[in-house]
């Protein structure tokens, strides 16, 4: 691997942009890590085993669990979700995004498992100010947790799905890519298919076998001192470790963004995808290829030039990965074998911050990061 100097990232801590960070670059067993700053302002130093809220970097892990159940024969990629999620049978679809909730037409076909994995179920986060459209207001009133992780406390999975099923779809199944909700619905489906809760399923099939002992939907009391305080830009505390949303098991484990993790845990997941130790190589290839048709992306969460596989963004040259809007990022480049992981604890409210840009320029050896876009928000 070309020598990679990550020490310059410390300037983002020194400037006050972020309290702390863990940054990692790996290739063929050569792993380089930079650790800088504090878990909280004025608090103890960040360590290599510090725990961060990885938010949307949860999506690839849940997608991998889904492919394990496909390999087991418990679910099929192209089967309708109706067998396991009968609440979602016979969907209705809004005539227009700004229509009233009863101004609908029948769905042309059922939602499939593949639709959930590729975010083409017909529902997701609307890239517009909150409350712009009736369906946004309705989703908020139902406390479905479709905003930033930790900002709502959604109900238990069965009740969450019952509430979600009262809403119409925004597009016909398979028609458009819409961000986020597919992973939450997928989490409910996987739990029913496996006969276990989503945390139990992920532990038994992914986290436990890979030794990801610090990855989960909450942080045990014995480890809470290692969880970074979460901030908004400007220094306002968003989540306190001891009393916040991750200090206890959630009623609704969110497949779209509920996990915490460490840099070495996530590297273990990356390595398992790369080597085929978790999934058959054919499944990894399917997960990391572009599943979308031209023009299906929304141009905001998924910019032009990006495709989407199963839980990951992909590029034509094979690069894949995703970011977490609470301050984290992960990408892997099969062509060079290089993996980058960045963990910080400041929310992205206006797209990736300066430290993100700097990190990926370093990883890409001075060239602009192939996943870069100031408009993207997680």
C-alpha positions as CSV (number, residue, x, y, z in Angstrom):
1,X,0.0,0.0,0.0
2,X,1.2,3.5,-0.8
3,X,2.3,5.2,2.4
4,X,-0.7,6.9,3.9
5,X,-0.2,9.7,6.4
6,X,-3.4,10.1,8.4
7,X,-1.8,12.3,11.0
8,X,-2.9,15.5,9.2
9,X,-6.5,14.6,10.2
10,X,-5.8,15.8,13.7
11,X,-6.1,19.4,12.5
12,X,-9.9,18.9,12.3
13,X,-9.8,18.1,16.0
14,X,-7.5,21.1,16.7
15,X,-9.8,23.4,14.9
16,X,-12.8,22.3,16.9
17,X,-14.7,20.9,13.9
18,X,-15.0,17.5,15.7
19,X,-14.1,16.4,19.3
20,X,-12.4,13.2,18.1
21,X,-11.9,10.6,15.5
22,X,-10.7,7.1,14.6
23,X,-9.5,6.7,11.0
24,X,-8.4,3.5,9.3
25,X,-6.9,2.5,6.0
26,X,-6.3,-1.1,5.2
27,X,-5.0,-3.2,2.3
28,X,-3.9,-6.8,2.2
29,X,-3.3,-7.0,5.9
30,X,-1.5,-3.6,6.2
31,X,-3.7,-1.6,8.6
32,X,-3.0,2.0,9.5
33,X,-5.0,3.8,12.2
34,X,-5.1,7.4,13.3
35,X,-6.7,8.2,16.7
36,X,-7.1,11.8,17.8
37,X,-9.2,13.9,20.2
38,X,-11.7,13.2,23.0
39,X,-14.8,11.1,23.4
40,X,-16.5,14.3,24.6
41,X,-15.3,17.9,24.9
42,X,-13.0,18.0,27.8
43,X,-13.4,14.3,28.4
44,X,-11.2,11.2,28.1
45,X,-9.2,10.5,25.0
46,X,-10.5,8.5,22.0
47,X,-9.1,5.0,21.9
48,X,-8.9,2.5,19.2
49,X,-11.8,0.6,20.8
50,X,-14.0,3.6,21.3
51,X,-17.6,3.1,20.2
52,X,-19.5,5.3,17.7
53,X,-23.0,5.4,16.4
54,X,-22.6,4.2,12.8
55,X,-26.2,5.1,11.7
56,X,-26.6,4.2,8.0
57,X,-23.6,2.0,8.0
58,X,-26.1,-0.4,9.7
59,X,-27.7,-1.0,6.3
60,X,-24.9,-3.1,4.7
61,X,-24.9,-5.4,7.8
62,X,-28.6,-6.0,7.6
63,X,-28.4,-6.6,3.9
64,X,-25.7,-9.2,4.5
65,X,-28.0,-10.9,7.1
66,X,-30.7,-11.0,4.5
67,X,-28.5,-12.7,2.0
68,X,-27.6,-15.3,4.6
69,X,-31.3,-16.1,5.0
70,X,-31.6,-16.3,1.2
71,X,-28.8,-18.8,1.1
72,X,-30.6,-20.8,3.9
73,X,-33.7,-20.9,1.7
74,X,-35.8,-19.0,4.4
75,X,-36.6,-16.2,2.0
76,X,-36.3,-15.6,-1.8
77,X,-35.0,-12.5,-3.4
78,X,-37.9,-12.2,-5.8
79,X,-40.7,-13.5,-3.6
80,X,-43.4,-11.1,-2.5
81,X,-43.1,-9.9,1.1
82,X,-46.7,-10.8,1.7
83,X,-46.0,-14.2,3.2
84,X,-44.0,-12.8,6.1
85,X,-45.5,-9.3,6.1
86,X,-49.2,-9.8,5.3
87,X,-49.8,-6.2,6.5
88,X,-48.2,-5.0,3.3
89,X,-50.4,-7.0,0.9
90,X,-52.6,-5.1,-1.6
91,X,-50.7,-1.8,-1.4
92,X,-52.2,1.5,-2.6
93,X,-50.0,4.2,-4.2
94,X,-50.4,8.0,-4.1
95,X,-51.4,9.5,-7.4
96,X,-49.0,12.4,-6.7
97,X,-46.5,13.1,-3.9
98,X,-48.6,16.1,-2.8
99,X,-51.9,14.2,-2.9
100,X,-54.0,13.5,0.2
101,X,-53.5,10.0,1.7
102,X,-56.8,8.7,0.2
103,X,-55.9,9.9,-3.4
104,X,-54.5,6.5,-4.5
105,X,-54.4,3.8,-7.1
106,X,-53.7,0.1,-6.7
107,X,-50.1,-1.1,-6.7
108,X,-49.3,-2.9,-10.0
109,X,-47.6,-5.7,-8.2
110,X,-46.5,-6.9,-4.7
111,X,-43.4,-5.6,-2.9
112,X,-40.5,-8.2,-3.1
113,X,-37.6,-8.9,-0.9
114,X,-35.3,-7.5,-3.6
115,X,-37.4,-4.3,-3.6
116,X,-36.5,-3.9,0.1
117,X,-32.8,-4.5,-0.4
118,X,-32.6,-2.1,-3.4
119,X,-34.9,0.6,-1.8
120,X,-37.4,0.3,-4.6
121,X,-40.4,-0.8,-2.4
122,X,-42.0,2.6,-3.2
123,X,-41.5,4.4,0.1
124,X,-38.6,6.2,1.7
125,X,-37.3,9.5,2.9
126,X,-38.7,12.4,0.8
127,X,-35.9,14.9,-0.1
128,X,-37.9,17.9,0.9
129,X,-38.2,20.0,4.1
130,X,-40.1,18.1,6.9
131,X,-43.9,18.5,6.6
132,X,-43.9,19.6,3.0
133,X,-46.2,16.9,2.0
134,X,-49.2,15.2,3.7
135,X,-47.5,11.8,3.7
136,X,-44.4,13.2,5.5
137,X,-46.6,14.7,8.2
138,X,-48.5,11.4,8.6
139,X,-45.3,9.4,8.9
140,X,-44.0,11.8,11.6
141,X,-47.3,11.5,13.5
142,X,-46.9,7.7,13.5
143,X,-43.4,7.9,15.0
144,X,-41.9,5.7,12.4
145,X,-38.3,7.0,13.1
146,X,-37.7,8.1,9.5
147,X,-35.5,11.0,10.5
148,X,-32.0,10.9,12.1
149,X,-31.4,7.9,14.3
150,X,-32.3,8.5,17.9
151,X,-34.6,11.4,17.3
152,X,-37.8,9.4,17.7
153,X,-38.6,6.2,19.7
154,X,-40.5,4.0,17.3
155,X,-42.8,1.3,18.6
156,X,-42.1,-2.4,18.7
157,X,-41.7,-4.1,15.3
158,X,-45.2,-5.5,14.9
159,X,-46.8,-2.2,15.9
160,X,-44.3,-0.3,13.7
161,X,-45.3,-2.4,10.7
162,X,-49.0,-2.0,11.5
163,X,-48.6,1.8,11.5
164,X,-46.5,1.8,8.4
165,X,-49.1,-0.3,6.6
166,X,-51.7,2.5,7.1
167,X,-49.7,4.7,4.7
168,X,-49.8,4.6,0.9
169,X,-46.7,4.0,-1.1
170,X,-45.3,7.0,-2.9
171,X,-44.3,5.1,-6.1
172,X,-45.2,1.8,-7.6
173,X,-43.0,-1.1,-6.4
174,X,-39.8,-1.3,-8.4
175,X,-40.3,2.1,-10.0
176,X,-38.0,4.5,-8.0
177,X,-35.2,4.4,-5.5
178,X,-36.2,6.0,-2.2
179,X,-33.8,6.2,0.7
180,X,-33.9,4.3,4.0
181,X,-37.3,2.8,4.8
182,X,-36.5,-0.4,2.9
183,X,-33.9,-1.4,5.6
184,X,-36.4,-0.9,8.4
185,X,-39.0,-3.0,6.7
186,X,-36.4,-5.6,5.9
187,X,-35.4,-5.8,9.6
188,X,-39.0,-6.8,10.5
189,X,-39.1,-9.3,7.7
190,X,-35.8,-10.9,8.7
191,X,-36.9,-11.3,12.3
192,X,-40.1,-13.1,11.3
193,X,-38.3,-15.3,8.8
194,X,-35.7,-16.3,11.4
195,X,-38.1,-16.6,14.3
196,X,-35.8,-14.3,16.4
197,X,-35.5,-10.6,17.0
198,X,-33.3,-8.6,14.7
199,X,-30.6,-8.1,17.4
200,X,-30.5,-11.9,18.0
201,X,-30.4,-12.6,14.3
202,X,-27.5,-10.2,13.7
203,X,-25.6,-11.5,16.7
204,X,-26.0,-15.2,15.7
205,X,-25.3,-14.9,12.0
206,X,-23.0,-11.9,11.6
207,X,-21.7,-10.1,14.6
208,X,-20.9,-13.2,16.7
209,X,-19.2,-15.3,14.0
210,X,-17.1,-12.3,13.0
211,X,-16.1,-11.4,16.5
212,X,-17.8,-8.0,16.3
213,X,-18.4,-7.9,20.1
214,X,-18.9,-4.1,20.4
215,X,-21.5,-3.9,17.6
216,X,-25.1,-3.8,18.6
217,X,-28.3,-1.7,19.0
218,X,-27.3,-0.4,22.4
219,X,-24.2,-0.2,24.6
220,X,-24.1,-2.3,27.8
221,X,-23.5,-0.4,31.0
222,X,-20.0,-2.0,31.3
223,X,-18.9,-0.4,28.0
224,X,-20.9,2.9,28.1
225,X,-17.7,4.8,29.1
226,X,-16.3,4.0,25.6
227,X,-19.3,5.5,23.7
228,X,-18.5,8.9,22.2
229,X,-20.9,11.8,23.1
230,X,-22.9,12.8,20.0
231,X,-22.9,16.5,18.9
232,X,-24.6,18.7,16.4
233,X,-22.4,21.1,14.4
234,X,-21.6,24.1,16.7
235,X,-21.1,22.0,19.8
236,X,-24.7,21.3,21.0
237,X,-24.9,17.8,22.6
238,X,-27.3,15.6,20.7
239,X,-27.0,12.3,22.6
240,X,-25.4,11.6,26.0
241,X,-24.0,8.1,26.4
242,X,-25.2,7.4,29.9
243,X,-28.8,8.5,29.4
244,X,-29.3,8.6,25.6
245,X,-31.0,6.5,23.0
246,X,-28.2,3.9,22.9
247,X,-27.9,3.4,26.7
248,X,-30.7,0.7,26.6
249,X,-32.1,-1.8,24.2
250,X,-34.5,0.0,21.7
251,X,-38.1,-1.1,21.4
252,X,-37.6,-1.0,17.6
253,X,-34.2,-2.1,16.4
254,X,-33.8,0.0,13.3
255,X,-32.3,-1.8,10.4
256,X,-31.8,1.5,8.6
257,X,-29.5,3.1,11.2
258,X,-29.6,1.7,14.7
259,X,-26.1,0.1,15.3
260,X,-23.1,1.2,17.2
261,X,-19.6,-0.2,16.4
262,X,-15.9,0.2,16.6
263,X,-13.3,0.6,13.8
264,X,-12.0,-2.9,14.2
265,X,-15.4,-4.4,14.3
266,X,-16.4,-2.8,11.1
267,X,-13.1,-3.8,9.5
268,X,-13.9,-7.4,10.4
269,X,-17.2,-7.0,8.5
270,X,-15.4,-5.5,5.5
271,X,-12.8,-8.2,5.5
272,X,-15.5,-10.9,5.6
273,X,-17.2,-9.5,2.5
274,X,-13.8,-9.2,0.8
275,X,-12.7,-12.7,1.5
276,X,-16.0,-14.5,1.2
277,X,-15.8,-15.6,4.8
278,X,-19.4,-14.4,5.6
279,X,-21.3,-14.9,2.3
280,X,-20.7,-16.9,-0.8
281,X,-18.7,-14.8,-3.3
282,X,-21.6,-14.9,-5.7
283,X,-23.8,-13.3,-3.0
284,X,-21.2,-10.6,-2.4
285,X,-21.0,-9.9,-6.1
286,X,-24.8,-9.5,-6.2
287,X,-24.8,-7.3,-3.1
288,X,-22.1,-5.0,-4.6
289,X,-23.3,-4.6,-8.2
290,X,-25.6,-1.8,-9.4
291,X,-29.2,-3.1,-9.2
292,X,-30.8,0.1,-10.5
293,X,-32.0,1.1,-13.9
294,X,-30.8,4.4,-15.3
295,X,-32.5,7.4,-13.7
296,X,-34.0,5.6,-10.7
297,X,-31.9,7.4,-8.1
298,X,-33.3,10.5,-6.4
299,X,-30.3,12.8,-7.2
300,X,-30.0,13.8,-3.5
301,X,-29.3,10.9,-1.3
302,X,-28.0,9.0,-4.3
303,X,-26.3,11.3,-6.8
304,X,-25.9,10.9,-10.5
305,X,-23.2,8.4,-11.2
306,X,-24.0,6.3,-8.2
307,X,-25.7,3.0,-8.3
308,X,-27.2,0.9,-5.5
309,X,-26.7,-2.7,-4.7
310,X,-28.1,-4.4,-1.5
311,X,-27.5,-1.9,1.3
312,X,-24.5,-0.2,-0.4
313,X,-23.8,2.5,-2.9
314,X,-21.7,1.2,-5.9
315,X,-19.7,2.7,-8.8
316,X,-19.1,1.3,-12.2
317,X,-15.5,0.5,-11.3
318,X,-16.6,-1.8,-8.5
319,X,-16.2,0.5,-5.5
320,X,-18.8,0.1,-2.8
321,X,-19.6,1.5,0.6
322,X,-21.8,3.9,2.5
323,X,-21.7,6.7,5.1
324,X,-23.5,7.3,8.4
325,X,-25.1,10.7,8.9
326,X,-24.0,10.8,12.6
327,X,-20.4,11.1,11.5
328,X,-19.1,7.9,9.9
329,X,-18.0,6.5,6.6
330,X,-16.8,3.3,5.0
331,X,-15.8,2.4,1.4
332,X,-13.9,-0.5,-0.2
333,X,-12.2,-0.5,-3.6
334,X,-11.9,-4.1,-5.0
335,X,-9.6,-2.9,-7.7
336,X,-6.9,-1.6,-5.3
337,X,-7.9,-3.7,-2.3
338,X,-8.1,-0.5,-0.2
339,X,-10.6,0.0,2.6
340,X,-11.2,3.2,4.4
341,X,-13.2,3.7,7.6
342,X,-13.8,7.0,9.4
343,X,-15.6,7.3,12.7
344,X,-16.4,10.7,14.3
345,X,-19.2,12.0,16.5
346,X,-20.7,15.1,14.9
347,X,-23.9,14.9,12.9
348,X,-23.9,15.8,9.2
349,X,-26.6,18.4,8.9
350,X,-25.4,20.0,5.6
351,X,-23.6,17.1,4.0
352,X,-20.1,15.6,4.7
353,X,-17.8,17.9,6.8
354,X,-14.3,18.9,6.0
355,X,-12.7,16.0,7.8
356,X,-14.6,13.6,5.5
357,X,-13.3,15.2,2.4
358,X,-9.8,15.3,3.8
359,X,-9.9,11.6,4.8
360,X,-11.0,10.4,1.4
361,X,-8.5,12.5,-0.5
362,X,-5.8,11.0,1.7
363,X,-7.1,7.5,1.1
364,X,-7.4,8.0,-2.6
365,X,-3.7,9.3,-2.6
366,X,-4.5,12.9,-3.3
367,X,-7.3,12.5,-5.8
368,X,-10.9,13.5,-5.1
369,X,-12.9,10.7,-3.5
370,X,-15.1,8.8,-6.0
371,X,-18.0,8.9,-3.5
372,X,-17.7,12.7,-2.9
373,X,-20.6,15.0,-3.2
374,X,-21.4,18.1,-1.1
375,X,-25.1,17.5,-1.6
376,X,-25.3,14.1,0.0
377,X,-26.8,13.7,3.4
378,X,-27.2,10.6,5.6
